[in-house]
Amino acid sequence: MSLCKSYGKDQVIFATKEDHATPSTVVLPESEPRQGLILENGEINWNCPCLGGMAIGPCGNEFREAFSCFHYSQAQPKGSDCYEAFSTMNECMREYPGVYKQNLNEDEEDDGGAGVASMIADDGEEEDDVEEPAAQTEADSKAVETKAK
């Protein structure tokens, strides 16, 4: 037989060997299926932990607007009609760098400050990343000529 003792708000239960020998009679309720980002009815689950709190906070409305636009977008490529919403969200995030610093691109200076809005292609065409060959310097040319002799 187990022994129970109370210590203030805590209750300590000492179990005996006999208590552990009998199978448990506790019946756990069926667990509810975990909801993901998109609910079964196709709506966005703004409470999903996968959003990392982006749906709340100083730019929560702008985020929800931009994310909803992208989710429900019928344009090709998807979300290309959401440029304004993402630009508005990006501007808001820049006003609160202490809150959204990790969400802003660290190399935005290199891409002209386009930030989050640059994730959406303007017309679906991508630029080729072809590097121009480096121009030979006079010293390189002389070194090649010397080796050739």
Residue frames relative to the residue before (quaternion, step in Angstrom):
aa qw qx qy qz dx dy dz
M 1.0000 0.0000 0.0000 0.0000 0.00 0.00 0.00
S 0.4125 -0.7280 0.4931 0.2381 3.56 -0.85 0.96
L 0.3059 -0.7372 0.5812 0.1585 3.51 -1.28 0.50
C 0.1481 -0.7894 0.5926 0.0610 3.59 -0.88 0.96
K 0.0105 -0.7716 0.6361 -0.0031 3.55 -1.03 0.85
S 0.2495 -0.7597 0.5838 0.1406 3.53 -1.05 0.78
Y 0.0627 -0.7633 0.6430 -0.0013 3.52 -1.03 0.95
G 0.7963 -0.1784 0.0807 0.5723 3.56 0.04 1.27
K 0.8171 -0.1694 0.1507 0.5300 3.56 -0.70 -1.06
D 0.6495 0.5266 -0.3085 0.4534 3.61 1.27 -0.31
Q 0.1561 -0.7552 0.6290 0.0988 3.52 -1.18 0.67
V 0.1599 -0.7890 0.5906 0.0553 3.57 -0.75 1.11
I 0.1278 -0.7852 0.6041 0.0467 3.56 -0.86 1.03
F 0.1845 -0.7604 0.6166 0.0870 3.55 -0.80 1.08
A 0.1776 -0.8019 0.5650 0.0782 3.58 -0.55 1.18
T 0.3482 -0.7251 0.5594 0.2003 3.54 -1.12 0.75
K 0.6948 -0.4425 0.3517 0.4447 3.57 -1.32 0.10
E 0.6395 0.5331 -0.3246 0.4489 3.58 1.02 -0.78
D 0.6153 0.5504 -0.3432 0.4480 3.60 1.07 -0.75
H 0.7052 0.4500 -0.2605 0.4820 3.58 1.02 -0.80
A 0.6107 0.5807 -0.3508 0.4084 3.61 1.15 -0.49
T 0.6953 0.4391 -0.2852 0.4923 3.61 1.05 -0.62
P 0.5134 -0.6499 0.4571 0.3241 3.62 -0.98 0.80
S 0.5661 -0.6136 0.4418 0.3284 3.51 -1.14 0.66
T 0.2720 -0.7584 0.5709 0.1580 3.56 -1.11 0.71
V 0.4277 0.7010 -0.4636 0.3328 3.56 1.27 0.18
V 0.1426 -0.7717 0.6163 0.0659 3.56 -0.92 0.98
L 0.2643 -0.7768 0.5552 0.1357 3.55 -0.63 1.17
P 0.4798 -0.6608 0.4789 0.3222 3.60 -0.97 0.72
E 0.6164 -0.5280 0.4243 0.4017 3.56 -1.24 0.46
S 0.3825 -0.7155 0.5274 0.2522 3.56 -0.86 0.87
E 0.4678 -0.6658 0.5026 0.2920 3.51 -1.04 0.80
P 0.5266 -0.6176 0.4540 0.3676 3.59 -1.00 0.66
R 0.4818 -0.6675 0.4843 0.2962 3.55 -0.97 0.86
Q 0.3614 -0.7253 0.5499 0.2024 3.52 -0.92 0.95
G 0.2886 -0.7475 0.5746 0.1669 3.54 -0.97 0.86
L 0.7828 -0.3065 0.2448 0.4832 3.53 -1.23 -0.46
I 0.7702 0.2358 -0.1274 0.5788 3.56 0.99 -0.84
L 0.3763 -0.7378 0.5208 0.2069 3.55 -0.74 1.11
E 0.7006 -0.4785 0.3258 0.4171 3.57 -1.28 0.30
N 0.6932 0.4642 -0.2792 0.4754 3.59 1.09 -0.65
G 0.6082 -0.5978 0.3349 0.4007 3.60 1.29 0.16
E 0.5486 0.6108 -0.4036 0.4037 3.58 1.24 -0.08
I 0.5324 -0.6243 0.4716 0.3232 3.55 -1.25 0.44
N 0.3127 -0.7307 0.5818 0.1726 3.56 -0.98 0.94
W 0.2217 -0.8206 0.5162 0.1050 3.57 -0.05 1.31
N 0.6471 0.5136 -0.3211 0.4630 3.62 1.23 -0.26
C 0.4136 0.7200 -0.4702 0.2992 3.60 1.25 0.03
P 0.4515 -0.6960 0.4804 0.2847 3.61 -0.80 0.95
C 0.5481 0.6322 -0.3950 0.3793 3.59 1.21 -0.37
L 0.6182 0.5383 -0.3513 0.4524 3.60 1.20 -0.32
G 0.3546 -0.7923 0.4482 0.2138 3.56 1.27 -0.08
G 0.6851 -0.5018 0.2937 0.4389 3.59 1.03 0.67
M 0.4001 0.7385 -0.4673 0.2761 3.60 1.24 0.12
A 0.6518 0.5388 -0.3205 0.4267 3.61 1.09 -0.61
I 0.7071 0.3308 -0.2468 0.5742 3.57 1.29 -0.13
G 0.5735 0.5932 -0.4236 0.3739 3.57 -1.20 0.15
P 0.7756 -0.3951 0.2263 0.4372 3.55 -1.28 0.01
C 0.7741 0.2840 -0.1691 0.5399 3.63 1.08 -0.55
G 0.2546 0.8094 -0.4942 0.1891 3.57 1.21 0.47
N 0.6587 0.5056 -0.3209 0.4555 3.59 0.90 -0.85
E 0.6611 0.5020 -0.3060 0.4662 3.58 0.93 -0.88
F 0.6396 0.5192 -0.3251 0.4644 3.59 1.02 -0.80
R 0.6702 0.4961 -0.3074 0.4586 3.58 0.86 -0.93
E 0.6293 0.5366 -0.3288 0.4560 3.56 1.02 -0.78
A 0.6957 0.4688 -0.2705 0.4722 3.58 0.85 -1.00
F 0.6782 0.4881 -0.3019 0.4590 3.59 0.89 -0.91
S 0.6329 0.5192 -0.3294 0.4705 3.59 1.02 -0.79
C 0.6253 0.5365 -0.3367 0.4558 3.56 0.95 -0.86
F 0.6816 0.4813 -0.2929 0.4670 3.58 0.86 -0.94
H 0.6699 0.5254 -0.3082 0.4245 3.59 0.86 -0.95
Y 0.7719 0.3520 -0.1806 0.4976 3.57 0.90 -0.93
S 0.4087 0.7444 -0.4499 0.2766 3.59 1.29 -0.01
Q 0.2119 -0.7651 0.5977 0.1112 3.54 -1.04 0.87
A 0.4815 0.6932 -0.4209 0.3324 3.59 1.30 -0.17
Q 0.2616 -0.7287 0.6079 0.1763 3.52 -1.30 0.43
P 0.4812 -0.2835 -0.7992 0.2224 1.69 -1.28 2.08
K 0.6692 -0.5367 0.3435 0.3824 3.52 -1.18 0.71
G 0.8169 0.2496 -0.2071 0.4770 3.53 -0.92 0.96
S 0.4675 0.6979 -0.4481 0.3059 3.59 1.20 -0.08
D 0.6503 0.4918 -0.3165 0.4848 3.59 1.24 -0.29
C 0.6226 0.5686 -0.3195 0.4324 3.62 1.28 0.09
Y 0.2657 0.8072 -0.4972 0.1751 3.58 1.22 0.29
E 0.6703 0.5075 -0.3071 0.4460 3.60 0.85 -0.95
A 0.6621 0.5100 -0.3123 0.4517 3.60 0.90 -0.90
F 0.6801 0.4687 -0.2953 0.4801 3.60 0.94 -0.83
S 0.6139 0.5349 -0.3490 0.4639 3.60 1.06 -0.66
T 0.6481 0.5125 -0.3137 0.4679 3.58 0.96 -0.87
M 0.6492 0.5069 -0.3146 0.4719 3.58 0.97 -0.85
N 0.6530 0.5199 -0.3119 0.4538 3.58 0.92 -0.88
E 0.6392 0.5171 -0.3236 0.4683 3.60 0.97 -0.84
C 0.6460 0.5120 -0.3182 0.4682 3.58 0.95 -0.85
M 0.6607 0.5141 -0.3129 0.4486 3.59 0.90 -0.90
R 0.6298 0.5324 -0.3306 0.4588 3.58 1.07 -0.67
E 0.6272 0.5381 -0.3355 0.4522 3.60 1.15 -0.53
Y 0.7627 0.2675 -0.1459 0.5704 3.59 1.25 -0.43
P 0.0155 -0.8523 0.5228 0.0086 3.62 0.59 1.07
G 0.6062 0.5680 -0.3633 0.4218 3.60 1.09 -0.51
V 0.6986 0.4459 -0.2561 0.4975 3.56 1.14 -0.66
Y 0.8227 0.2689 -0.0905 0.4925 3.58 0.86 -1.01
K 0.2799 0.8014 -0.5012 0.1682 3.61 1.19 0.21
Q 0.6882 0.4866 -0.2942 0.4507 3.61 0.87 -0.88
N 0.6739 0.4950 -0.3021 0.4578 3.61 1.16 -0.40
L 0.6262 0.5100 -0.3460 0.4775 3.58 1.20 -0.31
N 0.5390 -0.6188 0.4569 0.3432 3.55 -1.08 0.73
E 0.4225 -0.7136 0.4982 0.2533 3.56 -0.89 0.91
D 0.7319 0.3824 -0.2352 0.5126 3.58 1.15 -0.51
E 0.2120 0.8174 -0.5135 0.1525 3.60 1.06 0.67
E 0.5654 0.5884 -0.4029 0.4145 3.57 1.13 -0.52
D 0.6575 0.5303 -0.3084 0.4375 3.58 1.07 -0.73
D 0.7574 0.3676 -0.2178 0.4938 3.61 1.02 -0.66
G 0.6338 -0.5773 0.3290 0.3961 3.56 1.13 0.58
G 0.6011 -0.6007 0.3579 0.3870 3.61 1.16 0.37
A 0.3578 0.7579 -0.4867 0.2465 3.60 1.17 0.32
G 0.1824 -0.8496 0.4812 0.1160 3.60 1.17 -0.54
V 0.8496 -0.0978 0.0964 0.5093 3.53 -1.05 -0.87
A 0.6376 0.5506 -0.3371 0.4202 3.58 0.97 -0.78
S 0.6081 0.5671 -0.3660 0.4178 3.62 1.13 -0.44
M 0.5233 0.6319 -0.4215 0.3861 3.60 1.23 -0.16
I 0.6826 0.4434 -0.2809 0.5085 3.56 1.18 -0.45
A 0.3783 -0.7334 0.5180 0.2251 3.58 -0.73 1.06
D 0.5157 -0.6548 0.4560 0.3120 3.56 -1.03 0.79
D 0.8292 -0.0164 0.0358 0.5575 3.58 0.76 -0.95
G 0.6457 -0.5614 0.3138 0.4117 3.57 1.18 0.45
E 0.5879 0.5579 -0.3856 0.4411 3.60 1.22 -0.14
E 0.2148 -0.7713 0.5869 0.1204 3.51 -1.01 0.82
E 0.4555 -0.6610 0.5188 0.2939 3.52 -1.11 0.67
D 0.4359 -0.6645 0.5336 0.2893 3.54 -1.10 0.67
D 0.3091 -0.7447 0.5636 0.1797 3.53 -0.93 0.90
V 0.1952 0.7753 -0.5666 0.1992 3.56 0.43 1.23
E 0.2818 -0.7669 0.5541 0.1592 3.52 -0.72 1.06
E 0.4460 -0.6653 0.5323 0.2741 3.53 -1.05 0.81
P 0.4819 -0.6461 0.4811 0.3448 3.61 -0.94 0.71
A 0.5209 -0.6481 0.4599 0.3117 3.54 -1.03 0.81
A 0.4664 -0.6669 0.5040 0.2893 3.55 -0.99 0.83
Q 0.4331 -0.6982 0.5014 0.2712 3.55 -0.95 0.86
T 0.3522 -0.7147 0.5614 0.2238 3.52 -1.00 0.82
E 0.6699 -0.4951 0.3635 0.4171 3.56 -1.25 0.31
A 0.6392 0.5291 -0.3302 0.4500 3.58 1.01 -0.78
D 0.6360 0.5189 -0.3294 0.4666 3.61 1.03 -0.79
S 0.6410 0.5318 -0.3231 0.4493 3.59 0.98 -0.85
K 0.6671 0.4987 -0.3033 0.4629 3.59 0.93 -0.89
A 0.6332 0.5306 -0.3294 0.4573 3.58 1.05 -0.78
V 0.6498 0.4982 -0.3186 0.4775 3.60 1.01 -0.75
E 0.6462 0.5170 -0.3240 0.4584 3.59 0.98 -0.82
T 0.6472 0.5264 -0.3203 0.4489 3.60 0.98 -0.85
K 0.6652 0.5014 -0.3012 0.4641 3.59 0.95 -0.86
A 0.6476 0.5361 -0.3193 0.4373 3.57 1.05 -0.76
K 0.6471 0.5351 -0.3266 0.4338 3.66 1.07 -0.63
